[in-house]
């Protein structure tokens, strides 16, 4: 298996590329980056996949968004596939990344072999108060700075009794967020409700959620699974909202089961 390779593409997006075989694209959450997906990516790559994780615009090593086109995240994902020369991929999105992945699967079904939504949601546009709360996060980040922002928010992302090293890794990852990226992501979430798209999804779909997720919650994941035709729900014991970081082996195992069933 090849070691992870970091690449910055012509469009300003940075990706981590690991392994060979069937390509899977991993989309991180609003408080993360490609590094958040490293555990799951490593397991999938060791199982014979090519695991590609992006830094979304304004995250990690990717350039900050500079206009509306840069925050049309589903379009950026499809353009990334073009840049990588990939016709179809397995698509994995966690939290915010799952909202993007849902739109990609609805917008371009021919390019999504399978879909995984991890600790995700329909978006924050489902109710005015949720949209307002999401937009307020960017103001909180601007006021407090990333370190204090992460210290306040990160503990809610992990399960009670989470390994302190894992919890600290989640906090440290969130402390790297930049306002330009986070603001764009929060605005996208505040303006998005994928409810009408869910019944149109044709890709074999897995919805996975940590049993202790108090951010998006098990019931929201259950709703996603109920509304996407044929979707399967897996609840990961001992995990919170950051299930892909807390329990990467368990999450990856569920993904591999999806791929086997969809073969």
N, C-alpha and C positions, 0 to 999 in steps of 0.2 A: 504494500500500500504506500502511495506517495505521501510525503509530508505536506501539511497545509502550506499553501502559497498565497501570499498577499499580493493583489494586483489592483492598480488604479486604472480604470478604463478611460477612454477618451472623453466620455460624457461627464467625468468628474466623480463617478461612483467607484468606491473601493469594495472589493470582494475578497473573501477567503475561499480558496478552491482546494478541495482535499479529496483524494481518491480517484478512482476511475469506474466506469460502468454507467448504470442508469443515472441520469442527472436529477438531483433534487435541489430545489432552491428554497432556502430558509430565510424567512422575514422576521426580524426581531420585534420586540415590543417597544413602547414609547419611551421607556427608561433604559433601553439597552443599546446594543450594537451587534455586529457579527459575533463578537466574543461571547455574547449571551447564548449563542447557539452551538458553542464549541463542543460541549459534551455530547449532545445528540448527533451533531455532525460527525464526530469521531466514531461513534458506534455504527452509524449508517455507512460511513466510508469503509470501516473494517468489515462490513457485511457485503461489500461489493458495489457500493454506490459511489457516484461522484457528488459530493456534498458541497454546495456553493451557498455561502451566506453573505448577504450584502450589508454594507453600512448604508442605511437610507440617507437621502439628501440631508446634510447638516448633522450627520452622526459619524462617529468614529473618524476615519480618514477621508470620508467623502466631502466634496465641496458643499458649502452652504447653499441653500436654495436662493435663486436670484430673481425668480418670477413665477407666474402662475403655472407654467409648464413644469417647473421643477417640483411642485407639490401636487401634481396629478399623479399620485403614487402608482395606481394601476398602470397608467401609460408608461411610467418610468420602468416598472417591472417588465412590461412587454418589450420595451426598447432594450432593456438589459439582456433579455433572451436573444434578441436579434444580434446584439453586440457579441454575445458569447457563441453565436452560431447554433443555438438550440431551438429546435422546432417544438418539442414537447418536453415538459418536465413534471415531476412530482412536486407539488407545491405545499410547503409547510409554513403556516403563519401563526405566531403566538401573539395574543392580545391585539394590539393595534395592527400588527402584521397579519393577523387572521382576518381583520376587516378588509385590509387591502387584498388579501388572497381571495376572499369571497368575491370582491368586485372583479378581479382578474378572471376567475373561473366563470363568472356570469358573462363578462364582456368578450372573452376569447376562449370558449369551451374547448376548441380544438387543440389548444396549447397546454392544457392541464390534464395530465394522465390520471393523477389522484390528488385529492385535497385533504389536508389536515389542518384543523382549526384547534389550537391549543389555548385554553383559558381565554377564550375570545368572546365576542359580543357582536351585536348588530351595529354597533357604533353608539355614539352619545347623542345622536340626533333624534332618538326615540322620544324624548321629552324635553321641554324647554329648560327645566331645572338641571337636567343632566348635561345639556349642552353648555349652560352657563358655568356649571362646576368644572367642566373640562377646560373651557377657555380661561377660567381663573387660575388654573395650574401654571400657565405660562407667566402670569403676573406674579405668582408666588415664587417661581424660579428666578425671575428678574429681581425681585425684592430681596430674597434671602441668599442667592448664590447657590451653585450646584452642590457644594458640600453640605450645607445646612438643609437644603431641599432633600437630598438623598437621606440624610440622617433622620429626618422627620417621616419620610414616606416609605423607605425601604423595608422597615420591619413588618409592614402589612403585607408584603409580597410573599413572605415565606411562612411555612407552617409552624405551629407551636412546637418547640423542641428541635427546630432545625439545627443541623450542625453549624456551630458558630463560624467556621471557616467558609461554609457555603453562604451563610447569611451575610458575612462581611464581603464576599465576592459580589453578591447582588447589590449591596450598598455602594461598593467601590465602582461598579459598572454604572450605576445611576449617577454617581458624582462626576462622571465624565460627560454628561449631556451638555449640549450647547444650546443657548436660547434660540438661535435661528432655526435649528432643527426641531426643537421641542415645540416651538410656537407653531410651525407649519403642521406638525403632526397633530397637535391639539385642535387646531382650527379644522383640519380634515375630519377628525373624530367628531367634533361638535356639529359638523354639517352633514354627517352621514348616518343613514338608517338603511340597512341592507334587507329589511324585512321582506320587501317585495321581490328581492332577488333570490332568496333562499329556495323557494319551490322550483326555480328554474335551473338550479345546479344539476348538471348531468354527470360530473366526475364522481367516481366512487369516493366517499367521504368518511373520514374519521373525525369525531369531535372528542378531544381529550381534555380533562380538567382535573386539577388537584382537589382532593376532597375538602381541604381547608381553604380554598380560594374565597377570600372575602372582598376581592376587588371586583371581578366580574361575576363570580359565583357559579355554583353547580347548576342552579335552576336556569340561568341564562344559557349555559352550554346545553342543557337538556332541551331547551326551546330550539336552539340551532339544530340539534340532532333530529328533533321531531319534525321540523319544517323542511329539512333538506331530504329529498327522496332517497330512501335506502341508507341513510347515514347511520353509523354506529357510534354509540357513546361509551367512552372508557373513563372511569373515575380512578385517579391514581392515589392510592393510600399514602398517607404521610407527606403529602405535598400541598403547597399553597398555590398562589397565583403564578409563581415562578417555577412551575413544575418541570419545565425543560432543564432548568439549572439544578434544582433539588434532586430530581429523579430522572436523569438523562437515560439511563439504561432501560427503565420501565417505559418511558415515553417512546424511545426508539423501538423497543420490542413491539409496541402497539402499532407503530408505523409499518414495521416489517410484516406484521400480520395482515394489515390492510393491503400491502403490495402483493402478498401471496394470494389473498382472496380475490384480488382484482386481476390476477394474471390470466 
